[in-house]
Amino acid sequence: MSSVSDKLVKFLERALQKAFSNESSKDDSAVGFEKRCSFSYETVEEYKEAGHHFRRTKDQMSRGLTRKEAFEEFKKEKKSF
């Protein structure tokens, strides 16, 4: 292999190892679980512009939640993972 392909292979191996390892590095522990699993959309409109589709569940509709209220509930659930 050439020098460039060797570097690329090493880079990809390190990236995959970091992405799928169970252990956190020092940088990850400082950042914590919250950043690794953050949900970056604040409004339904932002979520839609990113190419996603949001619908209220039957439960949310039966409780009389508006679409915005249901999205806020959805955001809280996403951030808790």
C-alpha positions in Angstrom: 0.0 0.0 0.0 1.1 3.6 -0.5 1.8 6.0 2.3 -1.5 7.8 1.7 -3.6 4.6 1.8 -1.7 3.5 5.0 -2.6 6.7 6.7 -6.2 6.5 5.5 -6.5 2.9 6.9 -5.0 3.9 10.2 -7.3 6.9 10.4 -10.4 4.9 9.7 -9.4 2.1 12.2 -8.9 4.7 14.9 -12.2 6.4 14.1 -14.1 3.2 14.1 -12.5 2.0 17.3 -13.3 5.3 19.0 -16.9 5.2 17.7 -17.6 1.6 18.8 -15.5 1.3 21.9 -17.3 0.9 25.3 -14.6 2.9 27.1 -14.6 6.6 27.1 -11.5 8.6 26.4 -10.5 11.5 28.6 -12.1 13.9 26.1 -15.3 11.9 26.1 -15.6 11.8 29.8 -15.3 15.6 30.0 -18.0 16.0 27.4 -20.2 13.2 28.8 -23.1 11.3 27.4 -25.2 14.4 26.8 -23.1 15.7 23.9 -22.7 12.3 22.2 -26.5 11.9 22.2 -27.7 15.4 21.9 -30.8 16.3 19.9 -30.0 19.6 18.0 -33.5 20.6 16.8 -35.3 23.3 18.8 -38.5 23.6 16.7 -40.7 21.4 14.5 -39.8 23.7 11.6 -36.0 23.0 12.1 -36.7 19.3 12.3 -38.7 19.5 9.0 -36.1 21.6 7.2 -33.5 18.9 8.1 -35.6 16.4 6.1 -37.4 14.7 9.0 -41.1 14.3 9.5 -42.8 14.7 12.9 -46.2 13.4 13.8 -48.0 13.3 17.0 -48.7 9.8 18.4 -52.2 8.6 19.1 -51.5 9.0 22.8 -50.4 12.6 22.4 -53.5 13.4 20.3 -55.8 11.8 22.9 -54.2 13.9 25.6 -54.9 17.0 23.5 -51.3 18.1 23.0 -50.6 20.6 20.2 -48.0 19.7 17.6 -45.5 22.0 19.4 -46.2 20.5 22.8 -45.8 17.0 21.3 -42.5 18.0 19.8 -41.3 19.3 23.1 -42.1 15.9 24.7 -40.4 14.2 21.8 -37.3 16.3 22.3 -37.1 15.4 26.0 -37.4 11.7 25.1 -34.6 12.0 22.5 -32.3 13.9 24.9 -32.8 11.3 27.6 -31.2 8.5 25.5 
